[in-house]
Amino acid sequence: MIASLVQGVYILEHDRQKNRLGTKSLSPPWWEFFHFHLHNVLVDSADFSMFGAILELRLPPNYPKTFALNTPKYVIAFRVRAETRSRDILLDLKCIVNKIHKSFRFELAMHSFQNTVDVAGADNVWLAGHSLGSAIALLTGKKHG
């Protein structure tokens, strides 16, 4: 499930790049299959790419309650790559020299996580990512906890 949510963030950015809006968007099936809905998008101010998404669980009324007990209310998923090679190199270097916490992406991730925790509680928010996205997820959780 979590891998699909992260993949959905990759596809969400590809939808943006290719101007696939509304019913033409290919990203929603990646999270809607698991009853998640797009709550918010995290956008990098440097290249305007969508690098993360806050997904909210919305179970149908007749869904087994036991599923809801083991599933987060929100998942914040992060993808890895920026839209330009220079942005990729900058983010990779920040990670290598332990400065990713000084990036706009991390600051927005931290702010978004805190706001979501304020609404739903820490036990109801999961962080997920791949590669550099997982570094941002790990650091966000570490700084919060």
C-alpha positions in Angstrom: 0.0 0.0 0.0 2.7 2.5 1.0 4.7 1.9 -2.1 1.6 2.5 -4.2 1.0 5.8 -2.4 4.6 7.0 -3.1 4.3 5.9 -6.7 1.2 7.9 -6.9 3.2 11.0 -6.0 5.6 10.3 -8.9 2.6 10.0 -11.3 1.1 13.1 -9.8 4.1 15.1 -10.8 4.1 13.5 -14.3 0.4 14.5 -14.6 1.4 18.1 -13.8 4.2 18.1 -16.4 2.0 16.7 -19.1 -1.0 18.8 -18.2 -3.2 15.8 -17.4 -6.0 17.3 -15.3 -9.3 15.9 -13.9 -10.4 12.7 -15.6 -7.1 12.6 -17.6 -5.0 12.4 -14.5 -3.3 9.0 -14.0 -2.3 9.4 -10.4 -5.6 9.0 -8.4 -5.9 5.2 -8.9 -2.6 4.7 -7.1 -4.2 5.9 -3.8 -8.0 5.6 -4.4 -7.7 1.8 -4.6 -6.8 1.9 -0.9 -9.5 4.5 -0.1 -7.1 7.5 0.2 -7.9 10.9 -1.3 -5.6 13.7 -2.2 -5.7 16.2 0.7 -2.9 18.5 -0.2 0.2 18.7 -2.5 3.7 19.8 -1.4 5.3 22.0 -4.1 9.0 22.9 -4.3 9.3 26.7 -4.6 12.5 26.4 -6.6 11.2 24.4 -9.6 7.4 24.3 -8.8 7.4 20.5 -8.9 5.1 18.4 -6.7 7.5 16.5 -4.4 5.0 15.3 -1.9 1.3 14.7 -1.1 -0.8 14.4 1.9 -3.3 11.6 1.4 -6.3 11.2 3.7 -8.0 7.9 4.3 -11.8 8.0 3.6 -13.3 4.5 4.2 -16.8 3.8 2.9 -19.4 3.6 5.7 -19.8 -0.2 5.4 -16.0 -1.0 5.5 -14.8 -3.3 8.3 -13.8 -1.2 11.4 -10.7 -3.4 12.0 -9.1 -2.1 8.8 -9.4 1.5 10.1 -7.7 0.5 13.4 -4.5 -0.6 11.5 -4.4 2.2 8.9 -3.3 5.8 9.3 -5.8 8.6 8.8 -3.2 10.5 6.8 0.0 9.4 4.9 2.5 12.1 3.7 4.4 10.6 0.8 7.5 12.0 -0.8 9.0 11.4 -4.2 12.7 11.7 -4.9 13.8 13.6 -8.0 13.6 17.3 -8.7 12.8 18.5 -12.2 16.2 19.8 -13.2 19.6 18.0 -12.9 21.0 21.0 -11.1 18.2 20.8 -8.5 18.9 17.1 -8.1 22.6 17.6 -7.5 21.9 20.4 -5.0 19.5 18.2 -3.0 21.8 15.2 -3.2 24.7 17.3 -1.9 22.6 18.6 1.0 21.8 15.1 1.9 25.4 13.9 1.7 26.7 16.7 3.9 23.8 16.4 6.4 22.2 19.7 5.4 18.9 18.4 3.9 17.2 19.9 7.0 18.1 23.3 5.6 16.2 22.8 2.3 12.9 24.2 1.4 11.5 20.7 0.8 12.4 19.6 4.4 11.0 22.8 5.9 7.7 22.4 4.0 7.6 18.7 4.9 8.1 19.5 8.6 5.4 22.2 8.6 2.9 20.0 6.7 3.6 17.1 9.1 3.1 19.2 12.2 -0.1 20.7 10.8 -1.4 17.2 10.0 -0.4 15.9 13.4 -2.2 18.8 15.1 -5.4 17.8 13.3 -5.2 14.0 13.5 -2.7 13.1 16.2 0.8 11.6 15.7 -0.5 8.0 15.8 -2.7 8.8 12.8 0.0 10.2 10.5 2.5 8.0 8.6 5.5 9.3 6.6 6.7 7.5 3.4 9.1 8.1 0.7 11.7 6.6 -1.7 15.4 7.5 -1.9 15.8 11.2 -1.1 12.1 11.2 -0.3 12.6 8.6 2.4 15.5 10.7 3.8 13.1 13.7 4.1 10.4 11.4 5.7 12.9 9.9 8.2 14.3 13.3 9.2 10.8 14.8 9.5 9.8 11.9 11.9 13.0 12.2 13.8 12.8 16.0 14.3 9.2 15.7 15.4 9.7 12.8 17.8 
